[in-house]
Amino acid sequence: TPPPPSTKMFRSPRVLLARPSPRVFARACGGVRRHLSTESKSTKDEDKPVLTIFDTTLRDGEQSPGATMNIKEKLTLATQLSKLGVDVCEAGFPIASDGDFEAVKLVAQEIGPMMEGRQSGKPMRICGLSRAIERDIERCYEAVSHAPLHRIHTFLATSDIHLKNKLRITREQCIAQSVKAVSFARSMCEDVEFSAEDAGRSDPAFMAELFGEVIKAGVSTINVPDTVGFVTPREYGELIRYLKENTPGGDSIVWSTHCHNDLGLAVANTLEGVMGGARQVEVTINGIGERAGNASLEEVVMALYTRPQVFPVQSLVDTTQITRTSRMVTSVTGMSVQPNKAIVGANAFAHEAGIHQDGVLKHAATYEIMSPASVGLKSTLVLGKHSGKHAFQKRLEELGYDGLSEDVIKAAFKRFKATADQKKTVTDTDIEAILDSEVVKPATEQWILNSCTVSCGTPHPTATVSVTTPSGKTIVDASTGGGPVEAVYNAISRVVRVPIRLVQYQVEAVSEGRDAIGKVNVRVVRRAPPTEDEEALESHNDDIAYHGSSAHVDIIQGSAEAFMNAINKMVADDEENELQRKEVEFWPGRVVINPKQQKQLS
């Protein structure tokens, strides 16, 4: 038996600096030249194994601070993930809460059978996460079993630091508990995945022993997560290779990667894991996730797409759906993508240097290794105020927004007409922003914003709002603030009477020009009436955050709508909370604003 990879990590400079032969390098580069002309979705290569794309945006991605999604949003994203061609969707952690259980169950029931646009010829497998505890596993199975294809994903830490300080069990007890969990899950479900939490800092020899036992218990996929983003690509690839070669029965199961981005190496580690023998990758859209995030689905998939001669696997993801999926995740979570983000950033296909521009104009392949069309970026068409509902709906279908309810289309068209009256032309980007604002609204709006007016030019701007309450009564109230947006939020808070803390406020233009639509994203948490203790504002990091968004030419109106959107999500999340429904007791409170946001709103 060869030694664990930890003893082989450090090699001589001569080995590290070794380069491929000119023939190998030319062959790899030739693959790039041949592949650049392809602008359609991926097509299956019968000679290559298919890499399983396991998307955990709805579970691990949701652990990003403030990225909490409601059931409607999870269903919307799961639908898009199915169209994207994701093989496995980890829809949530069913034992975590009744809401998470219902979300996973509904995704399994409604999205599990979908076949639209799937090249694999089978529906997306719905997966749920569970600890290595029987009640967790039972709850997980109850939720995912409604899908035609389903999986139980159970996990237990294996690093000594976790065993000693968190679980307080021995290695022998770890093996016993893991085997027991897999056996119990296998008694209910044919497809069981086991993850060794903190595998990146675990003893490889111990993991090989443990994995051999869970394979005997019937596991079908073993995941090797770099939970804290600690390892380097060379280390991770060698770890996967070592485990595959030294685990009894290692050739009979699928090896999986799950890499975090704490050192910015998540995608590199994932790809090196694939080269080491992994045939499943666990990724998220836009790389969202706790701390620094996870490996980005779009970056991993497009690496395979642009370098087919380098990687021994293929993906059946429809790459033309990548941009739309990315924008949908941004809209739902409020987590914007930085402009220089690979594949989906605003500057991903932008060239400013004169030499680069000249080269791209003469031949795109001079400076672009993939085409914008290959990831779903299409030429922009414009509509105007004379465009009718039929033309608007047809454009939605061309943009990929099919299957929308009549209510959503009607609301989006109403917003489109209002926008067209305010700006000369409405681009595809504008339409997507408008539609996304409607899609992420709660199914039932408890509080409805009728109007909002602001008087500025004084030291204390004044806002007047008209709001319809859940009982149908219309209330008009006014308030002041340090700036127009704060004044609006204070006025809304006086009507709604729910103590709210604003933790994030962001505005970005979705198009160019003076009449550009502004996309407003806010994040709020429910709070008790404020005290004068400023430090208390920073002490509630565990409060559930609710995201609201709106797209509007008037950013003050958009700010008001986004704030109301977040409030309605809060109400929908806990309809039984008396504080949210009282219309008798009055708390004339101001919205509690994070000091970091004060300057931005003023």
C-alpha positions in Angstrom: 0.0 0.0 0.0 1.5 3.4 -1.0 1.8 6.0 1.7 -0.9 8.6 2.1 -0.7 11.7 -0.1 0.4 13.9 2.8 3.8 12.3 2.5 4.1 13.1 -1.2 2.9 16.7 -1.3 6.2 18.3 -1.5 8.2 17.5 -4.6 11.5 18.8 -6.0 11.5 22.0 -8.0 12.5 20.0 -11.1 9.3 18.1 -10.9 7.1 21.1 -10.2 8.6 23.0 -13.1 8.2 20.2 -15.6 6.3 21.2 -18.7 4.3 19.2 -21.2 5.9 18.3 -24.5 5.3 20.6 -27.4 3.2 17.9 -29.0 0.9 17.6 -26.0 0.6 21.3 -25.6 -0.2 21.8 -29.3 -2.9 19.1 -29.1 -4.5 20.8 -26.1 -4.4 24.2 -27.7 -5.8 22.7 -30.9 -8.8 21.6 -28.9 -9.4 25.3 -28.0 -9.3 26.5 -31.6 -11.7 23.8 -32.7 -14.1 24.4 -29.9 -14.4 28.1 -30.2 -16.8 27.9 -33.1 -19.4 26.0 -31.1 -22.1 28.4 -29.7 -24.8 25.9 -29.0 -25.5 23.8 -26.0 -23.3 20.9 -25.0 -23.7 17.7 -27.1 -23.0 14.3 -25.8 -19.7 12.6 -26.7 -20.3 8.9 -26.5 -16.6 8.3 -25.8 -16.4 10.3 -22.6 -18.0 9.5 -19.2 -20.5 12.1 -18.0 -19.6 14.2 -15.0 -22.4 14.4 -12.5 -23.2 18.0 -11.7 -24.5 18.2 -8.1 -25.9 21.7 -7.4 -26.2 22.7 -3.8 -27.3 26.4 -4.3 -30.6 25.7 -2.5 -28.8 24.2 0.5 -25.1 25.3 0.9 -25.6 28.4 -1.2 -28.5 29.5 1.0 -26.1 29.5 3.9 -24.6 32.7 2.6 -25.4 35.5 5.1 -28.8 37.0 4.1 -29.4 34.5 1.2 -32.4 32.8 2.8 -35.0 31.8 0.3 -38.7 31.2 0.7 -40.5 28.2 -0.8 -41.6 30.1 -3.9 -38.1 31.2 -4.6 -36.7 27.7 -4.1 -39.3 26.3 -6.6 -38.4 29.0 -9.1 -34.7 28.3 -8.9 -35.2 24.5 -8.9 -37.2 24.8 -12.1 -34.4 26.8 -13.7 -31.7 24.3 -12.4 -33.7 21.5 -14.1 -33.7 23.5 -17.4 -30.0 24.1 -17.0 -29.4 20.4 -16.9 -28.2 19.9 -13.4 -28.0 16.2 -12.6 -28.6 16.3 -8.8 -30.2 19.2 -6.9 -29.6 19.3 -3.1 -32.8 21.1 -2.2 -32.3 21.7 1.5 -31.8 20.3 5.0 -35.2 18.9 5.9 -34.6 18.4 9.6 -33.6 22.1 10.0 -37.1 23.4 10.1 -40.7 22.7 8.9 -40.2 25.4 6.2 -37.1 23.6 4.9 -38.9 20.3 4.9 -41.8 21.7 3.0 -39.5 23.3 0.4 -37.6 20.1 -0.2 -40.9 18.2 -0.4 -42.4 20.6 -2.9 -39.3 20.6 -5.0 -39.4 16.8 -5.1 -43.1 16.8 -6.0 -43.2 19.6 -8.6 -39.8 19.8 -10.1 -38.6 16.2 -9.6 -40.6 14.9 -12.6 -39.6 17.7 -15.0 -38.1 16.6 -18.3 -38.1 19.8 -20.4 -34.8 20.4 -22.2 -32.9 17.7 -20.4 -30.2 16.1 -22.6 -29.6 13.3 -20.1 -33.0 11.8 -20.9 -34.0 11.6 -17.2 -35.3 14.1 -14.6 -33.2 15.9 -12.0 -32.4 13.8 -8.9 -33.7 15.6 -5.8 -31.4 15.3 -2.7 -31.7 16.3 0.9 -29.0 16.6 3.5 -29.0 14.9 6.9 -26.7 14.3 9.8 -25.7 10.8 10.6 -28.7 10.5 12.9 -31.7 8.3 12.3 -34.4 11.0 12.9 -32.6 13.3 10.4 -32.4 10.5 7.8 -36.1 9.6 8.2 -37.1 13.2 7.8 -34.9 13.6 4.8 -36.5 10.5 3.1 -40.0 11.8 3.8 -39.2 14.9 1.9 -37.2 13.6 -1.1 -39.1 10.4 -1.7 -41.8 12.3 -3.7 -39.4 12.7 -6.6 -39.0 9.9 -9.2 -35.2 10.0 -8.6 -34.1 10.9 -5.1 -31.1 10.7 -2.8 -30.3 10.8 0.9 -27.0 12.7 1.6 -25.7 12.0 5.1 -22.5 13.2 6.7 -20.2 13.0 9.7 -16.9 14.8 10.5 -13.7 12.7 10.2 -10.9 15.1 11.1 -9.3 14.7 14.5 -10.0 18.3 15.4 -13.7 17.7 14.8 -13.8 14.3 16.4 -12.1 15.5 19.5 -13.5 19.0 20.0 -17.0 18.9 18.4 -18.2 15.4 18.4 -16.1 14.1 21.2 -15.9 10.6 19.8 -13.1 8.2 18.8 -12.2 7.1 15.3 -13.8 3.7 16.0 -17.0 5.4 17.1 -16.9 7.5 14.0 -16.7 4.5 11.8 -19.5 2.7 13.7 -21.8 5.7 13.5 -21.2 6.3 9.8 -21.9 2.6 8.9 -25.1 2.7 11.0 -26.3 5.9 9.3 -25.6 4.6 5.8 -27.2 1.2 6.5 -30.3 2.9 7.9 -30.5 5.3 4.9 -30.0 2.4 2.5 -32.9 0.5 4.1 -35.2 3.3 2.7 -33.4 4.6 -0.3 -31.3 3.0 -3.1 -29.2 6.1 -3.7 -27.2 7.2 -0.6 -24.3 9.6 -0.5 -21.9 9.9 2.4 -19.7 12.9 3.1 -16.7 13.1 5.4 -16.9 16.6 6.8 -13.5 18.3 6.9 -11.9 15.7 4.8 -9.3 18.2 3.7 -7.8 18.0 7.2 -8.5 14.3 7.9 -6.0 11.5 7.9 -6.2 9.9 4.4 -5.5 6.4 5.7 -8.3 6.7 8.3 -10.7 7.9 5.6 -9.8 5.0 3.3 -10.6 2.6 6.2 -13.9 4.4 7.0 -15.0 4.6 3.3 -14.3 0.9 2.9 -16.8 0.2 5.6 -19.6 2.5 4.3 -19.2 1.0 0.9 -19.9 -2.4 2.4 -23.0 -0.8 4.0 -24.3 0.2 0.6 -23.3 3.8 -0.1 -23.3 4.7 -3.8 -21.4 8.1 -3.7 -18.6 9.3 -1.4 -18.0 13.0 -1.1 -14.6 14.3 0.0 -15.3 17.9 1.1 -12.6 20.5 1.7 -14.9 22.1 4.2 -12.7 25.0 5.3 -11.0 25.6 1.9 -7.7 24.6 3.3 -6.0 22.4 0.6 -4.3 23.2 -2.6 -5.1 21.8 -6.1 -2.1 19.4 -6.1 -3.0 18.1 -2.6 -6.6 17.7 -3.4 -6.1 15.8 -6.7 -3.6 13.4 -5.0 -6.0 12.9 -2.1 -8.8 11.8 -4.5 -6.4 9.6 -6.3 -5.1 8.0 -3.1 -8.6 7.3 -1.7 -9.8 5.8 -5.0 -6.8 3.5 -5.2 -6.6 2.5 -1.5 -10.3 2.3 -0.4 -11.6 -1.3 -0.5 -14.3 -1.2 -3.1 -13.3 2.3 -4.3 -13.8 1.4 -7.9 -17.5 0.5 -7.4 -18.8 3.9 -6.2 -18.8 7.5 -7.5 -16.2 9.9 -5.9 -17.4 13.4 -5.4 -15.7 16.8 -4.7 -17.1 19.7 -2.6 -14.6 22.5 -2.3 -14.9 25.8 -0.5 -13.3 29.0 -1.6 -11.6 30.4 1.5 -8.2 30.6 -0.4 -9.8 31.2 -3.8 -9.0 27.7 -4.9 -12.4 26.1 -5.0 -12.7 25.7 -8.8 -9.1 24.7 -9.2 -9.4 22.1 -6.5 -12.6 20.8 -8.0 -11.0 20.4 -11.5 -7.9 18.8 -10.0 -10.3 16.4 -8.2 -11.8 15.4 -11.5 -8.4 14.7 -12.9 -7.8 12.6 -9.9 -10.8 10.4 -10.5 -13.8 12.2 -9.1 -17.0 11.8 -11.3 -19.3 14.1 -9.4 -18.7 17.8 -8.5 -20.7 19.7 -5.9 -21.1 23.3 -6.9 -23.3 26.4 -6.6 -24.5 29.1 -9.0 -22.2 32.1 -8.9 -20.2 30.2 -6.3 -22.4 31.4 -3.4 -22.1 29.7 0.0 -21.1 30.3 3.5 -17.9 32.3 4.2 -16.1 32.8 0.9 -18.5 30.5 -1.0 -18.2 27.3 -3.0 -16.9 26.1 -6.3 -18.8 28.0 -9.1 -20.9 25.8 -11.3 -20.5 28.0 -14.3 -16.7 28.1 -14.0 -16.4 24.4 -13.7 -18.7 23.6 -16.5 -17.2 26.1 -18.9 -13.7 24.8 -18.1 -14.9 21.4 -19.4 -16.6 23.0 -22.3 -13.7 25.1 -23.6 -11.0 22.5 -22.8 -12.5 19.1 -23.9 -9.0 17.7 -24.8 -7.7 18.3 -21.3 -10.5 16.8 -19.2 -11.5 13.1 -19.3 -15.2 13.9 -18.7 -18.0 15.8 -20.2 -21.0 17.7 -18.8 -24.6 17.7 -20.2 -25.4 21.1 -18.8 -27.1 23.4 -21.3 -24.5 26.2 -21.2 -26.8 28.7 -22.9 -28.9 28.7 -19.7 -26.0 29.8 -17.5 -26.4 33.6 -17.7 -30.1 33.4 -17.1 -29.6 31.1 -14.1 -26.9 33.4 -12.7 -29.1 36.5 -12.9 -32.0 34.6 -11.3 -29.9 33.6 -8.3 -28.7 37.2 -8.0 -32.3 38.5 -8.1 -33.5 36.0 -5.5 -30.7 36.3 -3.1 -29.7 39.9 -3.6 -26.1 38.9 -3.9 -24.7 40.8 -6.9 -21.9 39.3 -9.0 -18.7 41.3 -9.2 -18.1 42.8 -12.7 -14.9 40.8 -13.2 -16.5 37.5 -12.2 -15.5 34.8 -14.7 -18.2 33.7 -17.1 -21.1 35.7 -15.8 -19.6 39.0 -14.7 -20.6 42.2 -16.5 -17.0 42.5 -17.8 -16.5 38.8 -18.7 -16.7 39.6 -22.4 -15.7 43.3 -22.3 -12.5 44.6 -23.9 -11.2 48.1 -23.3 -7.6 48.0 -24.4 -7.3 49.2 -28.0 -5.2 46.3 -29.1 -7.6 43.8 -27.7 -10.6 45.6 -29.2 -9.0 45.6 -32.6 -8.2 41.9 -32.4 -11.7 40.9 -31.3 -13.3 42.9 -34.0 -11.1 41.1 -36.6 -11.6 37.7 -35.1 -13.3 36.9 -31.8 -10.9 34.0 -31.0 -7.9 36.4 -30.7 -8.9 37.3 -27.1 -12.1 35.3 -26.3 -11.8 31.6 -25.4 -15.6 31.2 -25.5 -18.4 33.1 -27.2 -21.0 35.2 -25.3 -23.7 33.2 -27.0 -22.3 29.9 -25.5 -23.3 31.0 -22.1 -26.6 32.6 -23.1 -25.7 36.2 -23.8 -27.6 37.2 -26.9 -27.9 40.4 -29.0 -30.1 42.9 -27.3 -33.5 43.8 -28.8 -35.5 46.8 -27.7 -39.2 47.3 -27.1 -41.1 50.6 -26.7 -44.3 52.0 -25.3 -46.2 51.0 -28.5 -45.3 47.3 -28.0 -48.3 45.2 -27.1 -48.8 42.3 -24.6 -48.4 39.7 -27.4 -45.0 41.1 -28.4 -43.9 41.4 -24.8 -44.9 37.8 -24.0 -43.2 36.5 -27.2 -40.0 38.3 -26.1 -40.2 36.7 -22.7 -40.4 33.3 -24.4 -37.4 34.1 -26.6 -35.5 35.1 -23.4 -36.3 31.7 -21.9 -39.1 32.7 -19.6 -41.7 30.2 -20.5 -44.2 28.6 -18.2 -44.9 31.8 -16.3 -48.3 32.2 -14.7 -50.8 34.6 -16.2 -50.7 36.7 -13.0 -46.9 37.2 -13.3 -47.1 38.0 -17.0 -49.9 40.5 -16.4 -48.0 42.2 -13.5 -44.7 42.3 -15.5 -46.5 43.8 -18.6 -48.1 46.5 -16.4 -44.6 47.4 -15.0 -43.1 47.2 -18.6 -45.7 49.7 -19.9 -45.0 52.1 -17.0 -41.3 51.8 -17.6 -41.7 52.4 -21.4 -43.6 55.6 -20.6 -40.6 56.8 -18.6 -37.7 55.8 -20.9 -37.4 55.8 -24.7 -36.5 52.1 -25.1 -36.7 49.0 -22.9 -33.9 46.5 -23.5 -33.8 42.8 -22.8 -31.8 43.5 -19.6 -34.5 45.9 -18.5 -37.2 43.3 -19.1 -35.3 40.7 -17.2 -34.9 43.0 -14.2 -38.6 43.9 -14.3 -39.6 40.2 -14.5 -37.2 39.1 -11.8 -38.8 41.7 -9.5 -42.2 40.1 -10.1 -41.0 36.5 -9.8 -39.5 37.0 -6.4 -42.5 38.6 -4.9 -44.4 36.6 -2.2 -47.4 34.7 -3.7 -49.7 36.8 -1.5 -48.8 40.4 -0.7 -50.1 41.2 2.8 -49.1 44.9 2.6 -49.6 46.8 -0.7 -47.7 50.1 -1.4 -50.1 52.3 -3.3 -48.1 55.5 -3.6 -45.0 57.2 -2.4 -44.0 60.9 -2.6 -41.0 62.6 -1.2 -40.2 66.3 -0.5 -36.5 67.1 -0.6 -34.3 70.2 -0.5 -34.6 70.6 3.3 -32.4 69.4 6.1 -35.0 66.7 6.9 -36.6 65.2 3.7 -40.3 64.2 4.2 -41.9 61.1 2.7 -45.7 60.4 2.5 -46.8 56.8 1.7 -50.2 55.2 1.1 -50.4 51.5 2.1 -53.2 49.0 2.0 -53.2 46.8 5.1 -53.9 43.0 5.1 -57.5 43.8 6.2 -58.0 46.0 3.2 -57.8 49.4 5.0 -55.8 52.2 3.3 -53.5 54.1 5.6 -51.6 57.3 4.7 -48.7 58.4 6.9 -45.6 60.5 6.7 -42.2 60.7 8.3 -38.8 62.4 8.0 -35.3 61.0 7.7 -31.7 61.9 7.1 -32.3 61.3 3.4 -35.2 60.5 1.0 -34.9 56.8 1.2 -34.7 56.7 5.0 -37.7 59.0 5.2 -39.7 56.5 3.0 -38.6 53.6 5.1 -39.6 55.4 8.3 -43.0 56.2 6.9 -43.6 52.6 5.8 -42.5 51.4 9.2 -45.0 53.7 10.9 -47.8 52.1 8.9 -46.7 48.4 9.1 -45.7 48.7 12.7 -43.2 45.9 12.5 -39.8 46.8 14.1 -37.3 46.3 11.3 -33.6 46.6 11.0 -32.1 47.4 7.6 -28.9 45.5 7.2 -28.2 46.1 3.5 -29.2 48.6 0.8 -27.8 48.5 -2.7 -28.6 50.2 -6.0 -27.1 49.3 -9.4 -28.0 50.3 -12.9 -29.1 47.5 -15.2 -28.7 49.5 -18.4 -27.1 52.7 -19.6 -28.2 56.3 -19.9 -29.9 58.9 -17.7 -33.1 56.9 -17.9 -31.5 53.6 -16.8 -33.5 51.3 -14.6 -32.1 51.0 -11.1 -32.2 47.6 -9.5 -32.6 48.0 -5.7 -31.7 45.2 -3.3 -32.4 45.4 0.4 -32.0 43.0 3.3 -33.9 43.4 6.6 -34.3 41.5 9.9 -37.1 41.6 12.4 -36.1 43.4 15.5 -37.5 44.5 18.8 -38.1 48.3 19.2 -34.7 49.9 19.2 -32.7 51.1 22.2 -30.1 53.8 22.3 -27.3 51.3 22.6 -25.7 51.6 19.2 -23.6 48.5 19.8 -26.8 46.4 20.1 -27.3 47.1 16.3 -24.3 44.8 15.5 -25.1 42.1 18.0 -27.8 40.1 16.3 -25.9 38.4 13.5 -28.1 35.2 13.8 -31.4 37.0 13.0 -33.1 35.7 9.8 -32.6 38.1 7.0 -35.2 38.8 4.3 -34.3 40.0 0.9 -36.4 42.4 -1.2 -35.8 43.7 -4.7 -37.3 46.0 -7.2 -36.4 47.5 -10.6 -37.6 51.0 -11.4 -36.5 54.1 -13.3 -37.3 56.1 -10.1 -34.9 54.7 -7.5 -36.9 56.2 -4.6 -40.0 54.3 -5.8 -37.9 51.2 -6.4 -36.4 51.5 -2.9 -39.9 51.7 -1.4 -41.1 48.6 -3.4 -38.0 46.6 -2.4 -38.5 47.4 1.3 -42.2 46.4 1.1 -41.2 43.3 -0.8 -38.9 42.2 2.1 -41.6 43.0 4.7 -44.1 40.8 2.8 -41.6 38.0 2.8 -41.2 38.4 6.5 -44.9 38.3 7.1 -45.3 35.3 4.8 -42.6 33.5 6.7 -44.4 33.8 10.0 -48.1 34.6 9.5 -49.0 33.6 13.0 -46.8 36.3 14.6 -49.2 38.7 16.3 -46.8 41.6 16.0 -47.1 41.5 12.2 -50.9 41.6 12.1 -51.8 44.1 14.9 -53.5 47.2 13.7 -54.6 48.5 17.1 -51.4 48.9 19.1 -49.2 51.5 17.6 -45.4 51.7 17.7 -44.5 55.0 15.9 -41.0 53.7 15.3 -38.3 54.6 12.8 -36.7 51.8 10.8 -33.5 50.7 12.6 -30.7 51.4 10.2 -27.3 49.7 10.4 -24.8 52.6 10.9 -22.9 51.4 7.9 -26.0 52.1 5.7 -26.7 55.5 7.2 -24.4 57.5 4.9 -25.7 55.6 1.8 -29.3 56.4 2.5 -28.7 60.1 3.4 
